[in-house]
Amino acid sequence: MDEFDDAIRMWRVRIEQFERILAGPNCNPATRYARELIEEKQKLEGEIAVVGRIREARLQKMATHSETLFTHAPDYRSVSLRGQRYSLTTQQAQVVEMLHTAHESGNPELSGAYIMERLGTPGSRLRDTFKTNRSAWEALIVPGKTKGAHRLNF
């Protein structure tokens, strides 16, 4: 959910309110108030359409941008983010590959426990995998929205 969802939801609630008023028994569509409601409803519907187009354009731009923002070697031992290249160990490369695959699937976050289990080192901390390469950790990986989750920094 993002800022657009909130705005669209608010506008749709207003439209429903207007439609209930216009459908009420005491409403005379010829009255000035009813005309104003109809005009406001049309304006809100137009704004919803504009916001929807802006949102789609922004999402498309973000998708295109993230594809050119991040590049990697086939084995992920060498990756580039925003023009900065990072050389990774085998385990670091596996972490980045898992997070990149998750991002491409539309579910960009993975728990550190899941990643460490997949690496064959359950009980270890994900950040310790990058303790010899702190700059790559700080640039490539950020916390997710839930405790213990991580995602790539795009």
N, C-alpha and C positions, 0 to 999 in steps of 0.2 A: 504494500500500500504506500502511496506517496502523496505529495501535495495535490496532485490532480484528482486523485480519488476523493479526497476530502471536499474539494470544490465541486466536483460533479455530484457527489452525494447531496451536498447542501442545496445545489440548484434543483436537483430532482425532487427533493422534499418540498421546496417552494412551488414547483410546478404542480405537484400533487395537491398542495393547499389551494392553489388557484383553481384547479379543476374541480375540487370539492365545492368551493364557493360558487363557481359558475353553474354547477349542477344542482345547487340548493333550490328549495321551493320559492324563496323570496327574491331570487335573482332575476332581474329584467335585463337581458343582454344589451338592450338599447341604452341603458344608463351609462353615464360617464365612467363610473367606477368599474363597471364590467368591461368597458372598452380599455381602460387602463390596465386591468388585470390581463386581458388578452394580449395587449401590447407587451406587458412585462413578461408574460409566458413566452411569447415569440422571441423576445430579446434573450431570455435565459436559455432557450433551446439553441439559439444561435451561438451563445457563449459556450455552451457545452460542446457544440460541434467544433468551434475554434480551438478550445482547450484540447479536445481529442486529437485534432490534427497536429497541434504543437507537441503534445505528448508523444505521438507516434514518430514525429520527426526527431525528437530528442532521443527516443529509444533507439531509433535507427542509427543516429549519429554516434551514440554511445557504443552500440554493437560494432559498428565499423571502426570506431576509434580504438576500442579495446583489442580488435584483431590486429591492427597495425602497431599498437602500443607495445605488444608483447610478442617476442619471437623466441624460438628455441631450436636447438639441435635435435635430431631425431631421438637421441638418448637423454635429452634434457640436461646433459652435463654442462652445457653452455646455454645460458638464457640471456635475453636482453629485455629490459623494461625501461621505457621512455629514453631509449638511446644509451642506457648504461648497461654494460655487459658484466655478467657474473659467471664465474667458474664454480661449479658445484661438485661435491663428492657424490658418490653413487647413491647414498641414502638421501642426501639433500635433493638430488635430481628426482628420486622416486617421490619425495614429498611434493615437490613442485608439479610433477606430472599428475599425481592424484588430484591436487587442487585445481589444476588446469582442466582436467577431464570433468571434474565436478562443475566447474564454471561453465564449460561448454554444454553440459547437460541441462543447464538452467537452475541447478541447485548448487550454488558456489561454495557453500560452507560444509566442512567436515570436522568432526570432533578430533581433538588431538589423540584421544584414546584409540579411536578407530584407525587413524593413520599409523600410530605406533604399533598397533596389533598387526596391521598389514606389513609393516617393516620387520616384524618378527621380534620386536623389543617391547612387549607390553610392560607397563609399569614405569617406563622411561618418560621423560618430558620431551615434548616436541621441540621446544626451543634449544634443548641440549644437543639435538642433532645438528644445529647450526652454531654451536659455541666456537668453532674454529673459523666461522665465516659470518660474524655478527652483521656486517654490512648487508649481506644478502638477506639475512633474516629480517632486518629492519626495513629493507626496501621492498622485498617481495611478498611478505606474509603479514597480514594484519588480523586482529581479533575479529571473530564473527559476532553476530548479534546475541548469541546465547553463550553462557559460560562454558569455556573449554573448546569452543568452536573456532576455526580459523578459515581464512580464505585468501586468495591472491589479492594483491593491492591494486585492483582495477575493477 
